[in-house]
């Protein structure tokens, strides 16, 4: 990518070799040798790592120059490793865990920061951002990933720059924009076991000869038989059916003004998950005896305007509306009532959510001066959510309840973040964000067996927080940076609208905050063939939000019961061994503990933090070998996750065993890169690994995908 000279107008000096490297970046040349005062240039041999451009600080920057711990994936890397969903991203990212109890309740944890709340109106500590638009519900965030420009996983609190304040981190997804330059047409067809069928493709084309208007259409249609089934009903489970469509119109209204309109629609459904009894020999079999189902529709539109302000800087406006509708019926207990022990009930739950979200962000990114730069803006969000949640017994009627929930959320924020260039190659970055959140909730609760109905309307609460960020970084040369930072994030409070007691519902839980102390380095060696990044962090939870059963009201409640500390380290090593071989290693270590968690007779102080594997590592390699008439292409990656617990009680029955997953693909590509045929295998060793356990009534578990394999043909026209 060509270098903007303004990026280097700082009060610092460079040696001749480093300055020349900056000047020739993006020209196809590289430094071949240095002999005294003579520097010899040659055409690049491609034995160097690609510069990844990110927008983590709301302006385009090389990832290695951003003092934030992040894992980045370019469009090529996403394609190389066949990344199709957030679980695939987690298998390549240190410190990221993506799991699920059910389709509508995914667990996304960064550095052990997560929650598993299903109730409408609660907020998540990990933000999902697509094309600058925040996705408020996790159930609306785990979608098919195709035709992307990049994915950036930001670790730790993001309290000063992103649209929604979060405590754990953010997954930033950027789709590929329409091209003004000419027609682009690409398609992929996949055939695999379990009757796997997938069609993906896009078309992008200019709308006029002036090169100032273009459109793009993207489609992804996927179906696959289930890898589990119910022995009692004969129905398949863990099947997949999805349709995803995106459209974009891109306009240059003038040389300084561009507008992009995005719209999308997706629909997916299946027959529920395989919740298998621990005593069954085959984890792909269940004995639930009910017609499980899941269905979801997601749609949204956004309008983005970028204006290069006369005199310098960029003003950006993002207006967006998103809507999601989902319904799910599943057994909470891993066995049919006919085979349960006496006095044990098979509870079945049915949830149906409807959420609409409007958001508006306006921000200004200054030009880059010799002294520094800044970003400032305002953010508004309004979310309106309704949920019907029913729980009833399968078999003899012993329980039947219904929650009719409604929560309205309004959030305002103002933020600023700037960098000051100091002498001796130091930068000082400071930021602050003020967030105000207000929620109004209503719950109509009915118990059709035992009574205790209540109706609580328009229960209100509001919270505000000022979250700062300060970073000191030192970059004595272009390929080395060290930084230290203190950042704070905020997850709003709320109401537990899934409650079965009025006092539980009307008592709001408070926000949680996380303060992160971090030190790290970002380095490149061997003429940009070796990249080594590392970070150490210590994260302090205050008022951590937890889900706990209240024995006095017999209701599950969300409360602020704990303080917690998470310490850890993350390493990333990437090496371009030759022009056809690239390898990588990542590692993360977490030590998360509840410093204080006491509620009534419950005392979980000292227990490990839930969803915090002590160790995770990945090893990956990809090849692109010339073979005369084309290329031999392929990739392999192995991901290891240590054993961890999914609950604050640290119950042995909720312990997830450690596991390792191996994925690989191999194929051929034409010399002009227009045609490619790939054979792929996911979970090549057919490892049984548990996504979640259940202790309701009996011990049961839901396992991840078994070995799957297939062929993918890609064409570019």
Secondary structure by P-SEA (a helix, b strand, c coil): cccccccccccccccaaaaaaaaacccccccccccccbbbbcccccccccbbbbccccccccccccccccccccaaaaaaaccccaaaaaaacccbbbbbccccbbbbbccccccccccccccccbbbbccccccccccccccccccccbbbbbccccccccccccccccbbbbcccccccbbbbbbbbbbbcccbbbbbcbbbbbcccccccbbbbbbbbbbbcccccccccccccccccbbbbbbbbbbcccccbbbbbbbbbbbbcccccccccccccccccccccccccccccccbbbbbbbbccccbbbbbbbbbbbbbbbbbbbbccccccccccccccbbbbbbbbbbbbbbbbbbbbcccccccccccbbbbbbbbbbbbbbbbbcccccbbbbbbbbbbbbbbbcccccccccccbbbbbbbbbbbbbbbbbbbbcccccccbbbbbcccbbbbbbbbbbbbbbbccccccccccbbbbbbbbbbccccccccccccbbbbbbbbbbbbcccccccccccbbbbbccbbbbbccbbbbbbbccccbbbbcccccccccbbbbbbbbccccccccbbbbbbbbccccbbbccccccccccccccccccccccccccccccccccccbbbbbbbcccccccccccccccccbbbbbbccccccccccbbbbbbcccccccccccccccccccccccccccccbbbbbbcc
